[in-house]
Amino acid sequence: MPRVLVRPEAAIFTAVIDEAIRPLLTKLSKQLRLRIPTAVTVWTPGMIGPSVLVEDASGQDANGTGECRVYFKETYGRDRLLFMAEAIYPKEISPTTGFSGFEVEGDVTLAHGEVQTKGWTGRYNVWDWQGWQ
C-alpha cells in the first residue's frame, strides 16, 4: 500500500520550519547575500495551507518572494512522518547564478516533534514543481 500525503498537526509543521527550513534559508541568505522571503505552505491533495512567511534578517532585499511547499507522508510505524520541502524562487533572485530554489528531506518523530534532515539540494534553472512521488 503506497504512503499517502497527510496533513500534520500545526506543532509538527512549525518544528519542520524551525529545524529544517529556517536554518537552510539562513545559510542560503548568507551565501547569496540576500534576504529571501519565502512563503512556506503545507501541501496536501485537496487542501492547501496554512502559509507562514519565513525570512532571514540579513542581506539586501531580494527581488520577490519564493514559495516553499512542504509535503508529509505517514510511515508504516505511524510514530513519525516523512517530509519533503521544495522551494522555487523568481528568476530575478539570482540571475547570474541561475539559483532557483532548494529541496530538503527528512523525518519528524510525532511524540517529541524531533526533526531529522537527510540532506538538501540546491536547484539551478528549475522553475517547475517536482512534487513528491
OpenMM code with the backbone's topology and positions (N, CA, C; nanometers):
from openmm import Vec3, app, unit

residues = "MET PRO ARG VAL LEU VAL ARG PRO GLU ALA ALA ILE PHE THR ALA VAL ILE ASP GLU ALA ILE ARG PRO LEU LEU THR LYS LEU SER LYS GLN LEU ARG LEU ARG ILE PRO THR ALA VAL THR VAL TRP THR PRO GLY MET ILE GLY PRO SER VAL LEU VAL GLU ASP ALA SER GLY GLN ASP ALA ASN GLY THR GLY GLU CYS ARG VAL TYR PHE LYS GLU THR TYR GLY ARG ASP ARG LEU LEU PHE MET ALA GLU ALA ILE TYR PRO LYS GLU ILE SER PRO THR THR GLY PHE SER GLY PHE GLU VAL GLU GLY ASP VAL THR LEU ALA HIS GLY GLU VAL GLN THR LYS GLY TRP THR GLY ARG TYR ASN VAL TRP ASP TRP GLN GLY TRP GLN".split()
positions = [
    Vec3(0.0845, -0.1186, 0.0000),
    Vec3(0.0000, 0.0000, 0.0000),
    Vec3(0.0887, 0.1245, 0.0000),
    Vec3(0.0739, 0.2126, -0.0983),
    Vec3(0.1584, 0.3324, -0.1033),
    Vec3(0.1227, 0.4299, 0.0085),
    Vec3(0.2236, 0.4989, 0.0543),
    Vec3(0.2016, 0.6007, 0.1571),
    Vec3(0.1425, 0.7253, 0.0918),
    Vec3(0.0437, 0.7839, 0.1567),
    Vec3(-0.0241, 0.8995, 0.1007),
    Vec3(0.0194, 1.0264, 0.1735),
    Vec3(-0.0001, 1.1382, 0.1077),
    Vec3(0.0293, 1.2664, 0.1704),
    Vec3(-0.0721, 1.2931, 0.2805),
    Vec3(-0.0242, 1.3480, 0.3931),
    Vec3(-0.1107, 1.3765, 0.5070),
    Vec3(-0.0864, 1.5183, 0.5553),
    Vec3(-0.1798, 1.5676, 0.6341),
    Vec3(-0.1680, 1.7000, 0.6954),
    Vec3(-0.1275, 1.6810, 0.8415),
    Vec3(-0.0117, 1.7339, 0.8831),
    Vec3(0.0315, 1.7181, 1.0215),
    Vec3(-0.0350, 1.8197, 1.1136),
    Vec3(-0.0196, 1.7986, 1.2426),
    Vec3(-0.0628, 1.8991, 1.3397),
    Vec3(0.0246, 2.0230, 1.3224),
    Vec3(-0.0270, 2.1367, 1.3656),
    Vec3(0.0443, 2.2639, 1.3495),
    Vec3(0.1823, 2.2604, 1.4158),
    Vec3(0.1946, 2.1944, 1.5303),
    Vec3(0.3231, 2.1891, 1.6012),
    Vec3(0.4288, 2.1154, 1.5196),
    Vec3(0.3887, 2.0146, 1.4459),
    Vec3(0.4830, 1.9394, 1.3623),
    Vec3(0.5282, 2.0259, 1.2451),
    Vec3(0.4352, 2.0952, 1.1812),
    Vec3(0.4677, 2.1870, 1.0719),
    Vec3(0.5648, 2.2945, 1.1203),
    Vec3(0.5375, 2.3517, 1.2370),
    Vec3(0.6239, 2.4546, 1.2948),
    Vec3(0.7633, 2.3995, 1.3237),
    Vec3(0.7711, 2.2771, 1.3760),
    Vec3(0.9010, 2.2160, 1.4048),
    Vec3(0.9835, 2.1978, 1.2778),
    Vec3(0.9200, 2.1561, 1.1690),
    Vec3(0.9919, 2.1384, 1.0422),
    Vec3(1.0415, 2.2738, 0.9907),
    Vec3(0.9599, 2.3763, 1.0029),
    Vec3(1.0047, 2.5108, 0.9623),
    Vec3(1.1248, 2.5536, 1.0463),
    Vec3(1.1117, 2.5423, 1.1788),
    Vec3(1.2153, 2.5920, 1.2699),
    Vec3(1.3458, 2.5138, 1.2627),
    Vec3(1.3378, 2.3830, 1.2396),
    Vec3(1.4576, 2.3000, 1.2483),
    Vec3(1.5151, 2.2565, 1.1137),
    Vec3(1.4376, 2.2669, 1.0072),
    Vec3(1.4884, 2.2249, 0.8758),
    Vec3(1.4905, 2.3389, 0.7750),
    Vec3(1.3807, 2.4143, 0.7656),
    Vec3(1.3696, 2.5150, 0.6592),
    Vec3(1.4368, 2.6465, 0.6978),
    Vec3(1.4085, 2.6987, 0.8160),
    Vec3(1.4658, 2.8282, 0.8564),
    Vec3(1.6196, 2.8256, 0.8574),
    Vec3(1.6846, 2.7214, 0.9143),
    Vec3(1.8316, 2.7191, 0.9097),
    Vec3(1.8874, 2.7154, 0.7671),
    Vec3(1.8185, 2.6451, 0.6789),
    Vec3(1.8619, 2.6391, 0.5395),
    Vec3(1.8460, 2.7757, 0.4731),
    Vec3(1.7354, 2.8447, 0.5004),
    Vec3(1.7170, 2.9794, 0.4442),
    Vec3(1.8237, 3.0756, 0.4954),
    Vec3(1.8617, 3.0624, 0.6217),
    Vec3(1.9673, 3.1468, 0.6777),
    Vec3(2.0989, 3.1221, 0.6046),
    Vec3(2.1303, 2.9953, 0.5828),
    Vec3(2.2533, 2.9595, 0.5113),
    Vec3(2.2518, 3.0142, 0.3682),
    Vec3(2.1411, 2.9946, 0.2991),
    Vec3(2.1305, 3.0427, 0.1610),
    Vec3(2.1343, 3.1948, 0.1543),
    Vec3(2.0699, 3.2621, 0.2494),
    Vec3(2.0712, 3.4088, 0.2515),
    Vec3(2.2135, 3.4613, 0.2655),
    Vec3(2.2922, 3.3971, 0.3498),
    Vec3(2.4314, 3.4396, 0.3671),
    Vec3(2.5124, 3.4157, 0.2402),
    Vec3(2.4914, 3.2998, 0.1756),
    Vec3(2.5655, 3.2711, 0.0533),
    Vec3(2.5294, 3.3667, -0.0596),
    Vec3(2.4011, 3.3969, -0.0720),
    Vec3(2.3549, 3.4849, -0.1794),
    Vec3(2.3650, 3.6325, -0.1435),
    Vec3(2.3876, 3.6593, -0.0139),
    Vec3(2.3891, 3.7969, 0.0382),
    Vec3(2.2572, 3.8675, 0.0109),
    Vec3(2.1488, 3.7907, 0.0235),
    Vec3(2.0141, 3.8422, 0.0013),
    Vec3(1.9216, 3.7936, 0.1115),
    Vec3(1.8278, 3.8763, 0.1462),
    Vec3(1.7180, 3.8311, 0.2326),
    Vec3(1.6123, 3.7755, 0.1385),
    Vec3(1.5862, 3.6458, 0.1483),
    Vec3(1.4948, 3.5814, 0.0537),
    Vec3(1.3683, 3.5363, 0.1270),
    Vec3(1.2677, 3.6229, 0.1319),
    Vec3(1.1430, 3.5835, 0.1971),
    Vec3(1.0796, 3.4653, 0.1236),
    Vec3(1.0246, 3.3741, 0.2035),
    Vec3(0.9697, 3.2506, 0.1482),
    Vec3(0.8376, 3.2185, 0.2154),
    Vec3(0.7332, 3.2025, 0.1369),
    Vec3(0.6029, 3.1600, 0.1884),
    Vec3(0.6034, 3.0073, 0.1953),
    Vec3(0.5973, 2.9523, 0.3167),
    Vec3(0.6039, 2.8076, 0.3378),
    Vec3(0.4626, 2.7562, 0.3629),
    Vec3(0.4222, 2.6549, 0.2877),
    Vec3(0.2853, 2.6046, 0.2917),
    Vec3(0.2832, 2.4526, 0.3007),
    Vec3(0.1947, 2.3988, 0.3860),
    Vec3(0.1694, 2.2549, 0.3861),
    Vec3(0.0910, 2.2236, 0.2598),
    Vec3(0.1313, 2.1197, 0.1882),
    Vec3(0.0715, 2.0872, 0.0598),
    Vec3(0.0168, 1.9448, 0.0642),
    Vec3(-0.1149, 1.9313, 0.0642),
    Vec3(-0.1796, 1.8005, 0.0596),
    Vec3(-0.2904, 1.8057, -0.0448),
    Vec3(-0.3266, 1.6928, -0.1024),
    Vec3(-0.4304, 1.6929, -0.2058),
    Vec3(-0.5631, 1.7489, -0.1538),
    Vec3(-0.6183, 1.8434, -0.2257),
    Vec3(-0.7475, 1.8991, -0.1904),
    Vec3(-0.7460, 2.0001, -0.0777),
    Vec3(-0.6318, 2.0203, -0.0136),
    Vec3(-0.6257, 2.1135, 0.0990),
    Vec3(-0.4861, 2.1746, 0.1054),
    Vec3(-0.4775, 2.3036, 0.0873),
    Vec3(-0.3505, 2.3735, 0.0876),
    Vec3(-0.3511, 2.4744, 0.2009),
    Vec3(-0.2407, 2.4851, 0.2722),
    Vec3(-0.2284, 2.5818, 0.3800),
    Vec3(-0.2133, 2.5127, 0.5130),
    Vec3(-0.1839, 2.5839, 0.6140),
    Vec3(-0.1617, 2.7281, 0.6204),
    Vec3(-0.0267, 2.7673, 0.5601),
    Vec3(-0.0081, 2.8983, 0.5397),
    Vec3(0.1191, 2.9512, 0.4912),
    Vec3(0.1829, 3.0361, 0.5995),
    Vec3(0.3149, 3.0278, 0.6058),
    Vec3(0.3928, 3.1060, 0.7011),
    Vec3(0.5034, 3.1742, 0.6227),
    Vec3(0.5222, 3.3043, 0.6407),
    Vec3(0.6303, 3.3760, 0.5741),
    Vec3(0.7560, 3.3640, 0.6597),
    Vec3(0.8614, 3.3093, 0.6011),
    Vec3(0.9880, 3.2885, 0.6707),
    Vec3(1.0948, 3.3665, 0.5970),
    Vec3(1.1786, 3.4406, 0.6704),
    Vec3(1.2881, 3.5116, 0.6069),
    Vec3(1.4000, 3.5347, 0.7057),
    Vec3(1.5195, 3.5443, 0.6538),
    Vec3(1.6371, 3.5755, 0.7333),
    Vec3(1.6526, 3.7274, 0.7329),
    Vec3(1.6977, 3.7826, 0.8425),
    Vec3(1.7051, 3.9283, 0.8570),
    Vec3(1.8273, 3.9900, 0.7900),
    Vec3(1.9200, 3.9090, 0.7424),
    Vec3(2.0428, 3.9649, 0.6861),
    Vec3(2.0333, 3.9837, 0.5351),
    Vec3(2.1221, 4.0685, 0.4844),
    Vec3(2.1333, 4.0873, 0.3399),
    Vec3(2.0383, 4.1907, 0.2846),
    Vec3(2.0555, 4.2153, 0.1565),
    Vec3(1.9697, 4.3087, 0.0847),
    Vec3(1.8364, 4.2412, 0.0541),
    Vec3(1.7372, 4.3244, 0.0260),
    Vec3(1.6081, 4.2684, -0.0128),
    Vec3(1.6205, 4.1991, -0.1474),
    Vec3(1.5598, 4.0835, -0.1574),
    Vec3(1.5582, 4.0105, -0.2837),
    Vec3(1.4468, 4.0663, -0.3725),
    Vec3(1.4548, 4.0348, -0.4989),
    Vec3(1.3516, 4.0768, -0.5942),
    Vec3(1.2414, 3.9734, -0.5976),
    Vec3(1.1541, 3.9756, -0.4991),
    Vec3(1.0429, 3.8818, -0.4982),
    Vec3(1.0461, 3.7864, -0.3805),
    Vec3(0.9395, 3.7125, -0.3690),
    Vec3(0.9221, 3.6161, -0.2617),
    Vec3(0.9159, 3.4763, -0.3214),
    Vec3(0.9844, 3.3828, -0.2560),
    Vec3(0.9805, 3.2443, -0.3002),
    Vec3(0.8629, 3.1712, -0.2391),
    Vec3(0.8359, 3.0549, -0.2930),
    Vec3(0.7302, 2.9695, -0.2402),
    Vec3(0.7915, 2.8349, -0.2049),
    Vec3(0.7571, 2.7822, -0.0882),
    Vec3(0.8049, 2.6521, -0.0443),
    Vec3(0.6846, 2.5652, -0.0092),
    Vec3(0.6769, 2.4496, -0.0723),
    Vec3(0.5692, 2.3545, -0.0451),
    Vec3(0.6280, 2.2409, 0.0394),
    Vec3(0.5601, 2.2094, 0.1489),
    Vec3(0.6054, 2.1025, 0.2372),
    Vec3(0.5055, 1.9880, 0.2283),
    Vec3(0.5557, 1.8701, 0.1949),
    Vec3(0.4740, 1.7509, 0.1819),
    Vec3(0.5063, 1.6573, 0.2988),
    Vec3(0.4050, 1.5930, 0.3554),
    Vec3(0.4244, 1.4978, 0.4643),
    Vec3(0.3618, 1.3642, 0.4253),
    Vec3(0.4306, 1.2548, 0.4606),
    Vec3(0.3779, 1.1198, 0.4392),
    Vec3(0.3895, 1.0406, 0.5685),
    Vec3(0.2904, 0.9545, 0.5917),
    Vec3(0.2976, 0.8644, 0.7061),
    Vec3(0.3998, 0.7552, 0.6786),
    Vec3(0.4519, 0.6967, 0.7854),
    Vec3(0.5351, 0.5777, 0.7736),
    Vec3(0.4514, 0.4593, 0.8191),
    Vec3(0.5021, 0.3404, 0.7990),
    Vec3(0.4255, 0.2223, 0.8370),
    Vec3(0.4113, 0.2107, 0.9882),
    Vec3(0.5077, 0.2624, 1.0650),
    Vec3(0.5004, 0.2554, 1.2105),
    Vec3(0.4080, 0.3592, 1.2719),
    Vec3(0.3734, 0.4615, 1.1987),
    Vec3(0.2835, 0.5692, 1.2403),
    Vec3(0.3326, 0.6497, 1.3615),
    Vec3(0.4582, 0.6333, 1.4013),
    Vec3(0.5114, 0.7132, 1.5105),
    Vec3(0.5940, 0.8307, 1.4595),
    Vec3(0.6038, 0.8408, 1.3290),
    Vec3(0.6771, 0.9524, 1.2690),
    Vec3(0.6197, 0.9814, 1.1314),
    Vec3(0.6568, 1.0980, 1.0793),
    Vec3(0.6197, 1.1375, 0.9434),
    Vec3(0.7457, 1.1659, 0.8645),
    Vec3(0.7428, 1.1339, 0.7379),
    Vec3(0.8468, 1.1756, 0.6454),
    Vec3(0.8052, 1.3104, 0.5883),
    Vec3(0.9026, 1.3952, 0.5573),
    Vec3(0.8677, 1.5223, 0.4931),
    Vec3(0.9654, 1.5522, 0.3814),
    Vec3(0.9170, 1.6291, 0.2866),
    Vec3(0.9985, 1.6825, 0.1791),
    Vec3(0.9482, 1.8234, 0.1525),
    Vec3(1.0398, 1.9166, 0.1451),
    Vec3(1.0047, 2.0548, 0.1140),
    Vec3(1.0789, 2.0953, -0.0123),
    Vec3(1.0090, 2.1623, -0.1015),
    Vec3(1.0731, 2.2161, -0.2213),
    Vec3(1.0363, 2.3627, -0.2346),
    Vec3(1.1367, 2.4422, -0.2662),
    Vec3(1.1168, 2.5857, -0.2802),
    Vec3(1.1549, 2.6299, -0.4197),
    Vec3(1.0783, 2.7247, -0.4721),
    Vec3(1.1085, 2.7855, -0.6008),
    Vec3(1.1075, 2.9373, -0.5821),
    Vec3(1.2093, 3.0014, -0.6380),
    Vec3(1.2234, 3.1468, -0.6288),
    Vec3(1.2142, 3.2088, -0.7675),
    Vec3(1.1754, 3.3353, -0.7731),
    Vec3(1.1711, 3.4030, -0.9031),
    Vec3(1.3099, 3.4077, -0.9672),
    Vec3(1.3133, 3.4102, -1.0980),
    Vec3(1.4408, 3.4144, -1.1707),
    Vec3(1.5251, 3.5353, -1.1307),
    Vec3(1.4600, 3.6411, -1.0868),
    Vec3(1.5303, 3.7644, -1.0517),
    Vec3(1.6078, 3.7551, -0.9205),
    Vec3(1.5856, 3.6502, -0.8418),
    Vec3(1.6560, 3.6369, -0.7128),
    Vec3(1.8066, 3.6342, -0.7351),
    Vec3(1.8526, 3.5530, -0.8264),
    Vec3(1.9961, 3.5417, -0.8534),
    Vec3(2.0183, 3.5104, -1.0012),
    Vec3(1.9967, 3.6101, -1.0876),
    Vec3(2.0033, 3.5849, -1.2325),
    Vec3(2.1407, 3.5404, -1.2819),
    Vec3(2.2476, 3.5801, -1.2150),
    Vec3(2.3805, 3.5421, -1.2631),
    Vec3(2.4149, 3.3967, -1.2333),
    Vec3(2.3568, 3.3393, -1.1284),
    Vec3(2.3886, 3.2003, -1.0932),
    Vec3(2.2846, 3.1009, -1.1420),
    Vec3(2.1621, 3.1474, -1.1659),
    Vec3(2.0548, 3.0568, -1.2036),
    Vec3(1.9916, 2.9868, -1.0848),
    Vec3(2.0273, 3.0299, -0.9622),
    Vec3(1.9688, 2.9683, -0.8431),
    Vec3(1.8176, 2.9804, -0.8501),
    Vec3(1.7489, 2.8660, -0.8353),
    Vec3(1.6036, 2.8678, -0.8477),
    Vec3(1.5316, 2.8093, -0.7279),
    Vec3(1.6042, 2.7530, -0.6310),
    Vec3(1.5365, 2.7001, -0.5134),
    Vec3(1.6151, 2.5897, -0.4477),
    Vec3(1.5440, 2.5095, -0.3679),
    Vec3(1.6083, 2.4002, -0.2969),
    Vec3(1.5067, 2.2913, -0.2668),
    Vec3(1.5590, 2.1789, -0.2224),
    Vec3(1.4784, 2.0668, -0.1763),
    Vec3(1.5451, 2.0128, -0.0507),
    Vec3(1.4665, 1.9830, 0.0516),
    Vec3(1.5185, 1.9236, 0.1750),
    Vec3(1.4242, 1.8117, 0.2179),
    Vec3(1.4811, 1.7007, 0.2639),
    Vec3(1.4018, 1.5861, 0.3075),
    Vec3(1.4418, 1.5459, 0.4482),
    Vec3(1.3502, 1.4771, 0.5160),
    Vec3(1.3801, 1.4276, 0.6493),
    Vec3(1.2600, 1.3585, 0.7094),
    Vec3(1.2645, 1.3446, 0.8413),
    Vec3(1.1514, 1.2861, 0.9128),
    Vec3(1.1347, 1.3563, 1.0465),
    Vec3(1.0172, 1.3410, 1.1023),
    Vec3(0.9859, 1.4030, 1.2304),
    Vec3(0.9155, 1.3006, 1.3187),
    Vec3(0.9632, 1.2883, 1.4429),
    Vec3(0.9022, 1.1984, 1.5405),
    Vec3(0.7799, 1.2674, 1.5985),
    Vec3(0.6667, 1.2029, 1.5932),
    Vec3(0.5416, 1.2668, 1.6350),
    Vec3(0.5354, 1.2929, 1.7851),
    Vec3(0.5828, 1.2021, 1.8676),
    Vec3(0.5720, 1.2174, 2.0121),
    Vec3(0.6538, 1.3356, 2.0648),
    Vec3(0.7698, 1.3600, 2.0052),
    Vec3(0.8591, 1.4642, 2.0562),
    Vec3(0.8761, 1.5821, 1.9613),
    Vec3(0.8300, 1.5701, 1.8388),
    Vec3(0.8490, 1.6758, 1.7406),
    Vec3(0.9935, 1.6905, 1.6985),
    Vec3(1.0744, 1.5849, 1.7170),
    Vec3(1.2156, 1.5887, 1.6808),
    Vec3(1.2308, 1.5752, 1.5298),
    Vec3(1.3030, 1.6681, 1.4697),
    Vec3(1.3197, 1.6724, 1.3246),
    Vec3(1.4612, 1.6290, 1.2879),
    Vec3(1.4698, 1.5363, 1.1931),
    Vec3(1.5983, 1.4915, 1.1385),
    Vec3(1.5969, 1.5202, 0.9889),
    Vec3(1.6966, 1.5912, 0.9407),
    Vec3(1.7053, 1.6130, 0.7963),
    Vec3(1.8023, 1.5115, 0.7373),
    Vec3(1.7729, 1.4709, 0.6163),
    Vec3(1.8569, 1.3733, 0.5470),
    Vec3(1.9441, 1.4407, 0.4419),
    Vec3(1.9367, 1.5707, 0.4346),
    Vec3(2.0167, 1.6435, 0.3382),
    Vec3(1.9320, 1.7373, 0.2542),
    Vec3(1.9989, 1.8247, 0.1825),
    Vec3(1.9291, 1.9195, 0.0980),
    Vec3(2.0048, 1.9334, -0.0338),
    Vec3(1.9346, 1.9822, -0.1323),
    Vec3(1.9907, 2.0031, -0.2659),
    Vec3(1.9486, 2.1405, -0.3154),
    Vec3(2.0445, 2.2162, -0.3652),
    Vec3(2.0120, 2.3423, -0.4301),
    Vec3(1.9642, 2.3145, -0.5713),
    Vec3(1.8740, 2.3967, -0.6176),
    Vec3(1.8233, 2.3830, -0.7548),
    Vec3(1.8698, 2.5017, -0.8373),
    Vec3(1.9046, 2.4736, -0.9598),
    Vec3(1.9509, 2.5766, -1.0519),
    Vec3(1.8766, 2.5605, -1.1838),
    Vec3(1.8139, 2.6697, -1.2255),
    Vec3(1.7399, 2.6734, -1.3524),
    Vec3(1.6286, 2.5695, -1.3585),
    Vec3(1.5647, 2.5426, -1.2457),
    Vec3(1.4490, 2.4524, -1.2386),
    Vec3(1.3356, 2.5315, -1.1751),
    Vec3(1.2403, 2.5751, -1.2563),
    Vec3(1.1313, 2.6576, -1.2047),
    Vec3(0.9968, 2.5856, -1.2084),
    Vec3(0.9985, 2.4546, -1.2171),
    Vec3(0.8752, 2.3762, -1.2152),
    Vec3(0.8709, 2.2936, -1.0869),
    Vec3(0.7508, 2.2742, -1.0351),
    Vec3(0.7318, 2.1921, -0.9164),
    Vec3(0.7534, 2.0461, -0.9531),
    Vec3(0.8294, 1.9775, -0.8708),
    Vec3(0.8564, 1.8347, -0.8933),
    Vec3(0.7597, 1.7488, -0.8126),
    Vec3(0.7127, 1.7996, -0.6987),
    Vec3(0.6240, 1.7228, -0.6128),
    Vec3(0.6976, 1.6082, -0.5465),
    Vec3(0.6229, 1.5224, -0.4812),
    Vec3(0.6841, 1.4083, -0.4120),
    Vec3(0.6114, 1.2835, -0.4567),
    Vec3(0.6795, 1.2016, -0.5286),
    Vec3(0.6191, 1.0797, -0.5821),
    Vec3(0.6257, 0.9683, -0.4801),
] * unit.nanometer
topology = app.Topology()
chain = topology.addChain("A")
for resn in residues:
    res = topology.addResidue(resn, chain)
    for name in ("N", "CA", "C"):
        topology.addAtom(name, app.Element.getBySymbol(name[0]), res)
